[in-house]
Amino acid sequence: MPTDPTSARRRAVRHTALAAALATGLLAGLAPAAVAAPAEPPTTLGCHTAHYSVDGRQVEDTYETEEGDPAAHGAAWADADAALKGMTDTGYSTNALAAVRQDGRLAWRDAAGVADLDSRAPADPQGRFRIGSATKTFVATTLLQLVGEGRLDLDDRLECLLPGIVPNSTDITVRQLLNHTSGVANYTRDPAFDFYDQGWLTTRRYRSYSLRDLVDIANTYPPTFAPGQDWSYSNTNYILVAMIIEKLTGHRWNDEVTRRIIRPLRLSGTSAPADFPLIPGPHAHGYFKLGTGPVDVTALNPSMAGPSGGIVSTTADLTAFLHALLGGHLLRPAELAAMEQTSTHGEGRTYGLGLQRLDTPCGTYWGHAGGIPGYMTMMLSSPDGRRQVAASTSPYDVPDEAAARAAWSRVTTTALCGSSGPGSPSRP
């Protein structure tokens, strides 16, 4: 177990390097992969229609459930299967899961690697995982629904909503919280969240934090910059967004996300836990590789991430969520357009309001990356909501970072890019 803080932080940075790379557009500039056009998958999956209300307007959205055999997609998706297996072949990950949805239909889903290092049981394609910062898209969508309902405005000042909550609150707008231009310090910079520290591994990962606890930790550090003057990713922004949701609705943020998104879309594998430390249902384990060997970090108190990264989901559910969101079924056109308006500062030029833009070999996609101890996630959708991909992996070691990045790229590029044909994704 490392005891040197510098060494521990270096390990933590190494562990999350791919998440940061993906978040800033790892796929941009890659040559298009040679991807065979998948034929119509032979499995007929069960469908259902979700009925829900957007701004008083009843909406129907049809998408696939978890029914059917996810491995029964035949040889048509062999390239995608091989790319997914490459995630675990690098030695970087113990398992990898991915799914593709096309025109509302779950077209492909598979898994590679093992669910845990003890039993060596195969990873379950329907397995659940912690989605990390992809949670922010759910939270941003919930807040933007409140904007659409006239409960607040994106240019409202934080001071009017949560008086005195952080420095510069009189100058910070709701929009700046959502797009990370507020300058609010990131609470996860605190040593309490050094995930390779022995104290965190043995004790602190089970600690319960309130939203106010996390803001108080952030407030021990000075603002990164004056509001609106730059861009810097800060998990504290979404803690504050959740506090606004709770003030306006009188309900906990996770209950509002469940009521407005998870339950109407029937995302049966998705949950927004408060502080329950276990992952319900089938799931892969997450590990850290330390000098003493693998350390299982699957169990942790998700309140340490909360609205900035605490949701649990599946690849099928994430693609269903993005299908509804980018298809215009969760937000009014004005709020969805605002969500896709990126910052003008630095790395923020690919970041909107809880959505990230990736410019891929086959067009622009919107989604979000996520990282939390033991898990890394990417979810993406075409701008018209016709095509989605979601992938998760449990990072374990990075013997060759370049190989690990290339493996991630192969999975997403293979899933996103292909020639037009029945059952295959069309190029944007």
Stockholm file with secondary structure:
# STOCKHOLM 1.0

chainA/1-428         MPTDPTSARRRAVRHTALAAALATGLLAGLAPAAVAAPAEPPTTLGCHTAHYSVDGRQVEDTYETEEGDPAAHGAAWADADAALKGMTDTGYSTNALAAVRQDGRLAWRDAAGVADLDSRAPADPQGRFRIGSATKTFVATTLLQLVGEGRLDLDDRLECLLPGIVPNSTDITVRQLLNHTSGVANYTRDPAFDFYDQGWLTTRRYRSYSLRDLVDIANTYPPTFAPGQDWSYSNTNYILVAMIIEKLTGHRWNDEVTRRIIRPLRLSGTSAPADFPLIPGPHAHGYFKLGTGPVDVTALNPSMAGPSGGIVSTTADLTAFLHALLGGHLLRPAELAAMEQTSTHGEGRTYGLGLQRLDTPCGTYWGHAGGIPGYMTMMLSSPDGRRQVAASTSPYDVPDEAAARAAWSRVTTTALCGSSGPGSPSRP
#=GR chainA/1-428 SS CCCCHHHHHHHHHHHTHHHHHHHTTTTTTCCCCCCCCCCCCSCCCCEEEEEEEETTEEEEEEEECSCSCTTTTGGGGHHHHHHHHHHHHTSSEEEEEEEEEETTEEEEEEEEEBSCTTTCCBCCTTCBEECGGGHHHHHHHHHHHHHHTTSCCTTCBHHHHSTTSSTTTTTCBHHHHHTTCSCCCCGGGSGGGCTTSHHHHHTGGGCCCCHHHHHHHHTTSCCSSSTTSCCCCCHHHHHHHHHHHHHHHSSCHHHHHIIIIITTTTCTTCBCCSSCCSCCSSBCCCEEEETTEEEECCCCCGGGTGGGTCCEECHHHHHHHHHHHHTTSSSCHHHHHHHTCCCSSGGGGGBCSSCEEEEETTEEEEEEEEEETTEEEEEEECTTSSEEEEEEEEECCCSCHHHHHHHHHHHHHHHHCCCCBTTBCCCC
#=GC SS_cons         CCCCHHHHHHHHHHHTHHHHHHHTTTTTTCCCCCCCCCCCCSCCCCEEEEEEEETTEEEEEEEECSCSCTTTTGGGGHHHHHHHHHHHHTSSEEEEEEEEEETTEEEEEEEEEBSCTTTCCBCCTTCBEECGGGHHHHHHHHHHHHHHTTSCCTTCBHHHHSTTSSTTTTTCBHHHHHTTCSCCCCGGGSGGGCTTSHHHHHTGGGCCCCHHHHHHHHTTSCCSSSTTSCCCCCHHHHHHHHHHHHHHHSSCHHHHHIIIIITTTTCTTCBCCSSCCSCCSSBCCCEEEETTEEEECCCCCGGGTGGGTCCEECHHHHHHHHHHHHTTSSSCHHHHHHHTCCCSSGGGGGBCSSCEEEEETTEEEEEEEEEETTEEEEEEECTTSSEEEEEEEEECCCSCHHHHHHHHHHHHHHHHCCCCBTTBCCCC
//
